[in-house]
Amino acid sequence: MGGGNGAKAAQKRERNAKNAAAGPKSQLKTNAAAMNIICQTCRATFLSTSRAKALDEHAQNKHNKTLADCFPGFVEQPKK
């Protein structure tokens, strides 16, 4: 008995070819869409998952302002 993996290999090649035809899966567009926190002083963008500490550091170090001055209406998302 032969017990080969020829059929499995052919199926895998077909599946890989189908996935390759769909194009590469890039996070660039997803990441760009998630940049929705904007500093009102310099218009720098930050990911929606940014924490208040990082935004506060930006406000103090870059503009010598407070978090509320640069990011009015910012509400930190609760940790899961």
C-alpha positions in Angstrom: 0.0 0.0 0.0 1.2 3.5 -0.9 -0.4 5.7 1.8 0.9 8.9 0.1 0.0 12.5 0.8 -0.5 13.5 -2.9 -4.1 14.4 -2.5 -3.5 16.5 0.6 -0.6 18.3 -1.1 -2.8 19.0 -4.2 -5.6 20.4 -2.0 -3.2 22.6 -0.1 -1.7 23.9 -3.3 -5.3 24.8 -4.5 -6.1 26.5 -1.2 -2.9 28.5 -1.2 -3.5 29.6 -4.8 -7.0 30.7 -4.0 -5.7 32.7 -1.0 -2.9 34.2 -3.0 -5.4 35.4 -5.6 -7.3 37.3 -2.9 -4.2 39.4 -2.4 -2.0 40.1 0.6 -3.7 40.7 4.0 -2.2 44.0 5.1 -2.9 45.8 8.4 -1.9 49.2 6.9 -5.4 50.2 5.9 -6.9 48.9 9.1 -4.3 50.8 11.2 -4.8 54.0 9.2 -8.6 53.8 9.9 -7.9 53.3 13.6 -5.9 56.6 13.9 -8.9 58.5 15.1 -7.5 60.5 18.1 -6.2 63.8 16.9 -4.2 66.4 18.8 -6.0 69.7 18.4 -2.8 71.6 18.6 -0.5 69.9 16.0 -3.1 67.6 14.3 -1.0 64.5 15.1 -3.0 61.3 15.0 -3.0 58.5 17.5 -4.5 55.0 17.5 -7.9 54.6 19.1 -6.3 52.2 21.6 -3.9 54.9 22.9 -4.0 55.3 26.7 -4.4 58.6 28.5 -0.8 58.4 29.8 0.7 58.4 26.3 -1.6 61.2 25.2 -0.8 63.2 28.3 2.9 62.8 27.7 2.5 64.1 24.2 0.6 67.1 25.4 3.1 68.0 28.1 6.3 67.2 26.1 5.3 68.7 22.8 3.0 71.6 23.7 3.4 72.2 27.5 -0.4 71.8 27.8 -2.7 69.4 29.5 -4.5 66.3 28.1 -7.8 68.2 28.1 -6.2 71.1 26.1 -4.9 68.8 23.3 -7.5 66.1 23.3 -10.9 67.6 24.4 -13.5 64.9 24.8 -11.1 62.1 25.1 -12.5 59.1 27.1 -10.1 56.2 27.8 -11.6 52.9 26.8 -11.9 50.4 29.8 -9.4 47.5 29.8 -10.9 44.2 28.9 
